[in-house]
Amino acid sequence: MNAYTREDYYQQYLDEKNVSLDNHFDISPLEMKLEIPYKEIIDWSNDNIDKALHKYYNPRPFTTPDNMKQAVLLMHTGYNESNSMEKNWGCEPEDDLKLKEILGDEFFDSINLIKDKSAVRLLRYDPGHGIPLHTDAFGSFRLRFPEGAAKRYFVAVSPWDWGHFLQLHDNMIHHWEPGYTVEIPQNVFHLSGNCGINPKYTLTITGITK
């Protein structure tokens, strides 16, 4: 096998970082169940489908060198716009504000984030799409809020359905109800996908802690 036919570069990268599924990562302290107006969120996204940003997992200039390496290796693995496309709301300031308004102040109090120093993104993955194995760099978030301790949360919006899943290190998360929330630590590898028949709606919320 030569350099042009190898398919194990990402595994080599994980081995070099001593990242292994044999090491259990306990997520129980990071999980919670919150009340969210999930139907209102989905209805709003459907009414504003033309405002969604279409993006897929590829190298971006604001990422760290390590995250850039992940993106390049994932492209080599086969991820592209055909299997990692997402519809994304919240990059425009007015959409970010609207999503915060729908969620309400109490929601941000529940996750101990400063509402005005948070970024809310609504993600829709259609069947056959997902975000591949990666860690988060908080790159674009840190351009807006460079100071303070930051956390990121995955929040389930649509009820769990066929083929919807989140993997956080060695934990396969499924059968959720709307409002299931788990912190995604910055250095923990994770992925999320939809191998089902209906869209999967989730929120990614990044913010400065109180």
C-alpha positions as a Markdown table, in Angstrom:
| # | Residue | x | y | z |
|---|---|---|---|---|
| 1 | Met | 0.0 | 0.0 | 0.0 |
| 2 | Asn | 1.4 | 3.4 | -1.0 |
| 3 | Ala | 0.6 | 6.9 | 0.0 |
| 4 | Tyr | -2.0 | 7.2 | -2.8 |
| 5 | Thr | -4.0 | 4.2 | -1.8 |
| 6 | Arg | -3.9 | 4.4 | 2.0 |
| 7 | Glu | -7.3 | 4.9 | 3.6 |
| 8 | Asp | -6.2 | 4.9 | 7.3 |
| 9 | Tyr | -4.8 | 8.4 | 7.7 |
| 10 | Tyr | -7.5 | 9.5 | 10.1 |
| 11 | Gln | -7.0 | 6.4 | 12.2 |
| 12 | Gln | -3.3 | 7.1 | 12.3 |
| 13 | Tyr | -4.1 | 10.7 | 13.4 |
| 14 | Leu | -6.3 | 9.4 | 16.3 |
| 15 | Asp | -3.6 | 6.9 | 17.3 |
| 16 | Glu | -1.0 | 9.7 | 17.4 |
| 17 | Lys | -3.3 | 11.6 | 19.8 |
| 18 | Asn | -3.9 | 8.5 | 21.9 |
| 19 | Val | -7.7 | 8.7 | 21.2 |
| 20 | Ser | -9.3 | 5.3 | 21.4 |
| 21 | Leu | -12.8 | 3.9 | 21.8 |
| 22 | Asp | -11.4 | 1.5 | 24.3 |
| 23 | Asn | -11.3 | 4.4 | 26.8 |
| 24 | His | -14.8 | 5.1 | 28.2 |
| 25 | Phe | -15.9 | 8.8 | 28.4 |
| 26 | Asp | -18.6 | 9.3 | 31.0 |
| 27 | Ile | -21.2 | 11.8 | 29.8 |
| 28 | Ser | -23.7 | 11.5 | 32.6 |
| 29 | Pro | -22.5 | 14.7 | 34.3 |
| 30 | Leu | -22.9 | 16.6 | 31.0 |
| 31 | Glu | -26.5 | 15.6 | 30.3 |
| 32 | Met | -29.8 | 17.3 | 31.1 |
| 33 | Lys | -33.4 | 17.5 | 29.9 |
| 34 | Leu | -34.8 | 21.0 | 29.2 |
| 35 | Glu | -38.1 | 22.2 | 28.0 |
| 36 | Ile | -37.9 | 23.8 | 24.6 |
| 37 | Pro | -40.7 | 25.0 | 22.2 |
| 38 | Tyr | -39.5 | 22.6 | 19.5 |
| 39 | Lys | -42.6 | 22.8 | 17.3 |
| 40 | Glu | -42.2 | 26.6 | 17.1 |
| 41 | Ile | -38.5 | 26.2 | 16.2 |
| 42 | Ile | -39.2 | 23.8 | 13.4 |
| 43 | Asp | -42.1 | 25.8 | 12.1 |
| 44 | Trp | -39.9 | 28.9 | 12.1 |
| 45 | Ser | -37.2 | 27.1 | 10.1 |
| 46 | Asn | -39.7 | 25.9 | 7.6 |
| 47 | Asp | -41.1 | 29.4 | 7.2 |
| 48 | Asn | -37.5 | 30.7 | 6.7 |
| 49 | Ile | -36.1 | 27.8 | 4.6 |
| 50 | Asp | -34.8 | 30.3 | 2.0 |
| 51 | Lys | -32.6 | 31.9 | 4.7 |
| 52 | Ala | -30.8 | 28.7 | 5.6 |
| 53 | Leu | -27.1 | 28.6 | 5.0 |
| 54 | His | -26.1 | 25.4 | 3.1 |
| 55 | Lys | -22.7 | 24.3 | 4.3 |
| 56 | Tyr | -20.8 | 21.0 | 4.4 |
| 57 | Tyr | -17.8 | 19.8 | 6.4 |
| 58 | Asn | -14.7 | 21.2 | 4.7 |
| 59 | Pro | -11.5 | 23.2 | 5.6 |
| 60 | Arg | -12.3 | 26.7 | 6.8 |
| 61 | Pro | -9.8 | 29.6 | 7.4 |
| 62 | Phe | -10.7 | 30.4 | 11.0 |
| 63 | Thr | -10.1 | 26.9 | 12.3 |
| 64 | Thr | -7.0 | 25.8 | 14.2 |
| 65 | Pro | -4.2 | 23.9 | 12.4 |
| 66 | Asp | -5.4 | 20.7 | 14.1 |
| 67 | Asn | -9.0 | 21.2 | 13.0 |
| 68 | Met | -7.9 | 22.0 | 9.5 |
| 69 | Lys | -6.0 | 18.7 | 9.5 |
| 70 | Gln | -9.2 | 16.9 | 10.6 |
| 71 | Ala | -11.1 | 18.5 | 7.7 |
| 72 | Val | -8.5 | 17.5 | 5.1 |
| 73 | Leu | -8.3 | 14.0 | 6.4 |
| 74 | Leu | -12.1 | 13.7 | 6.3 |
| 75 | Met | -12.2 | 14.9 | 2.7 |
| 76 | His | -9.6 | 12.1 | 2.0 |
| 77 | Thr | -11.9 | 9.7 | 3.8 |
| 78 | Gly | -14.8 | 10.6 | 1.4 |
| 79 | Tyr | -16.8 | 13.3 | 3.1 |
| 80 | Asn | -18.1 | 16.0 | 0.8 |
| 81 | Glu | -21.2 | 18.1 | -0.1 |
| 82 | Ser | -23.0 | 14.9 | -1.0 |
| 83 | Asn | -23.0 | 13.4 | 2.5 |
| 84 | Ser | -22.2 | 16.2 | 5.0 |
| 85 | Met | -24.5 | 19.0 | 3.9 |
| 86 | Glu | -26.5 | 20.9 | 6.5 |
| 87 | Lys | -29.1 | 23.6 | 6.5 |
| 88 | Asn | -27.9 | 26.1 | 9.1 |
| 89 | Trp | -29.8 | 29.1 | 10.6 |
| 90 | Gly | -28.3 | 31.6 | 13.0 |
| 91 | Cys | -25.2 | 32.9 | 11.2 |
| 92 | Glu | -27.2 | 36.0 | 10.4 |
| 93 | Pro | -27.6 | 38.2 | 13.5 |
| 94 | Glu | -31.3 | 38.6 | 13.1 |
| 95 | Asp | -31.8 | 34.8 | 13.0 |
| 96 | Asp | -29.5 | 34.3 | 16.0 |
| 97 | Leu | -31.6 | 36.9 | 17.9 |
| 98 | Lys | -34.9 | 35.2 | 16.8 |
| 99 | Leu | -33.8 | 31.8 | 18.0 |
| 100 | Lys | -32.7 | 33.3 | 21.3 |
| 101 | Glu | -36.1 | 34.9 | 21.6 |
| 102 | Ile | -37.9 | 31.6 | 21.0 |
| 103 | Leu | -35.8 | 29.8 | 23.5 |
| 104 | Gly | -36.2 | 32.5 | 26.2 |
| 105 | Asp | -34.1 | 33.7 | 29.1 |
| 106 | Glu | -34.9 | 30.8 | 31.4 |
| 107 | Phe | -33.3 | 28.4 | 28.9 |
| 108 | Phe | -29.9 | 30.2 | 29.0 |
| 109 | Asp | -30.1 | 30.4 | 32.8 |
| 110 | Ser | -30.6 | 26.6 | 32.8 |
| 111 | Ile | -27.3 | 26.0 | 30.9 |
| 112 | Asn | -25.5 | 28.8 | 32.8 |
| 113 | Leu | -24.6 | 30.8 | 29.7 |
| 114 | Ile | -24.7 | 34.6 | 29.1 |
| 115 | Lys | -27.5 | 35.0 | 26.6 |
| 116 | Asp | -25.9 | 38.1 | 24.9 |
| 117 | Lys | -22.6 | 36.3 | 24.7 |
| 118 | Ser | -23.9 | 33.2 | 23.1 |
| 119 | Ala | -24.4 | 32.0 | 19.5 |
| 120 | Val | -27.3 | 29.8 | 18.6 |
| 121 | Arg | -27.3 | 27.7 | 15.4 |
| 122 | Leu | -30.2 | 25.6 | 14.2 |
| 123 | Leu | -29.0 | 22.6 | 12.1 |
| 124 | Arg | -31.1 | 20.5 | 9.9 |
| 125 | Tyr | -29.6 | 17.3 | 8.5 |
| 126 | Asp | -31.7 | 15.6 | 5.8 |
| 127 | Pro | -31.6 | 11.8 | 5.3 |
| 128 | Gly | -28.1 | 10.6 | 4.3 |
| 129 | His | -26.2 | 13.6 | 5.8 |
| 130 | Gly | -24.3 | 14.3 | 9.0 |
| 131 | Ile | -21.3 | 15.9 | 10.4 |
| 132 | Pro | -18.3 | 13.5 | 10.6 |
| 133 | Leu | -15.9 | 12.8 | 13.4 |
| 134 | His | -14.3 | 15.9 | 14.7 |
| 135 | Thr | -13.5 | 18.2 | 17.7 |
| 136 | Asp | -14.7 | 21.7 | 18.0 |
| 137 | Ala | -12.3 | 24.7 | 17.8 |
| 138 | Phe | -14.9 | 27.4 | 18.6 |
| 139 | Gly | -13.1 | 29.4 | 15.8 |
| 140 | Ser | -15.9 | 31.6 | 14.5 |
| 141 | Phe | -17.3 | 32.0 | 18.0 |
| 142 | Arg | -14.0 | 33.3 | 19.4 |
| 143 | Leu | -13.8 | 35.9 | 16.6 |
| 144 | Arg | -16.9 | 37.4 | 18.3 |
| 145 | Phe | -16.2 | 36.6 | 21.9 |
| 146 | Pro | -12.5 | 36.2 | 22.5 |
| 147 | Glu | -12.6 | 36.5 | 26.3 |
| 148 | Gly | -14.1 | 34.2 | 28.9 |
| 149 | Ala | -14.7 | 30.5 | 29.5 |
| 150 | Ala | -16.9 | 29.0 | 26.7 |
| 151 | Lys | -19.1 | 25.9 | 26.5 |
| 152 | Arg | -20.9 | 24.3 | 23.7 |
| 153 | Tyr | -24.2 | 22.3 | 23.9 |
| 154 | Phe | -26.0 | 19.9 | 21.6 |
| 155 | Val | -29.8 | 20.3 | 22.0 |
| 156 | Ala | -32.2 | 17.9 | 20.3 |
| 157 | Val | -35.1 | 19.7 | 18.7 |
| 158 | Ser | -37.0 | 17.2 | 16.6 |
| 159 | Pro | -38.1 | 14.0 | 18.4 |
| 160 | Trp | -35.8 | 11.0 | 17.9 |
| 161 | Asp | -36.7 | 9.1 | 14.7 |
| 162 | Trp | -35.4 | 6.4 | 12.4 |
| 163 | Gly | -31.6 | 6.7 | 12.0 |
| 164 | His | -31.0 | 9.8 | 14.1 |
| 165 | Phe | -27.9 | 9.6 | 16.3 |
| 166 | Leu | -25.2 | 11.5 | 18.1 |
| 167 | Gln | -21.9 | 9.8 | 19.1 |
| 168 | Leu | -19.8 | 11.5 | 21.8 |
| 169 | His | -16.6 | 9.6 | 22.0 |
| 170 | Asp | -17.8 | 6.0 | 22.8 |
| 171 | Asn | -21.3 | 7.0 | 23.7 |
| 172 | Met | -24.1 | 6.4 | 21.2 |
| 173 | Ile | -27.0 | 8.8 | 21.9 |
| 174 | His | -30.4 | 8.1 | 20.5 |
| 175 | His | -34.1 | 7.7 | 21.6 |
| 176 | Trp | -34.0 | 11.3 | 22.7 |
| 177 | Glu | -36.9 | 13.6 | 23.4 |
| 178 | Pro | -36.9 | 17.3 | 22.3 |
| 179 | Gly | -34.9 | 19.3 | 24.8 |
| 180 | Tyr | -32.3 | 16.5 | 25.5 |
| 181 | Thr | -29.1 | 18.5 | 26.1 |
| 182 | Val | -25.5 | 17.4 | 26.4 |
| 183 | Glu | -22.4 | 19.5 | 26.7 |
| 184 | Ile | -19.8 | 18.9 | 24.0 |
| 185 | Pro | -16.4 | 19.4 | 25.5 |
| 186 | Gln | -14.0 | 21.2 | 23.2 |
| 187 | Asn | -11.4 | 18.4 | 23.0 |
| 188 | Val | -13.8 | 15.4 | 22.8 |
| 189 | Phe | -14.3 | 13.7 | 19.4 |
| 190 | His | -17.9 | 13.4 | 18.3 |
| 191 | Leu | -20.2 | 13.1 | 15.2 |
| 192 | Ser | -23.9 | 13.3 | 14.4 |
| 193 | Gly | -25.9 | 11.8 | 11.6 |
| 194 | Asn | -29.1 | 11.0 | 9.9 |
| 195 | Cys | -29.5 | 7.6 | 8.3 |
| 196 | Gly | -33.2 | 7.7 | 8.5 |
| 197 | Ile | -36.2 | 9.0 | 6.5 |
| 198 | Asn | -37.0 | 12.4 | 8.1 |
| 199 | Pro | -35.0 | 15.5 | 8.7 |
| 200 | Lys | -33.1 | 15.8 | 12.0 |
| 201 | Tyr | -33.2 | 19.2 | 13.7 |
| 202 | Thr | -30.8 | 20.1 | 16.5 |
| 203 | Leu | -29.4 | 23.2 | 18.1 |
| 204 | Thr | -25.7 | 24.0 | 18.7 |
| 205 | Ile | -25.4 | 26.6 | 21.4 |
| 206 | Thr | -22.0 | 28.1 | 22.2 |
| 207 | Gly | -21.6 | 30.7 | 24.9 |
| 208 | Ile | -19.6 | 32.3 | 27.7 |
| 209 | Thr | -20.4 | 30.9 | 31.1 |
| 210 | Lys | -21.8 | 33.1 | 33.8 |
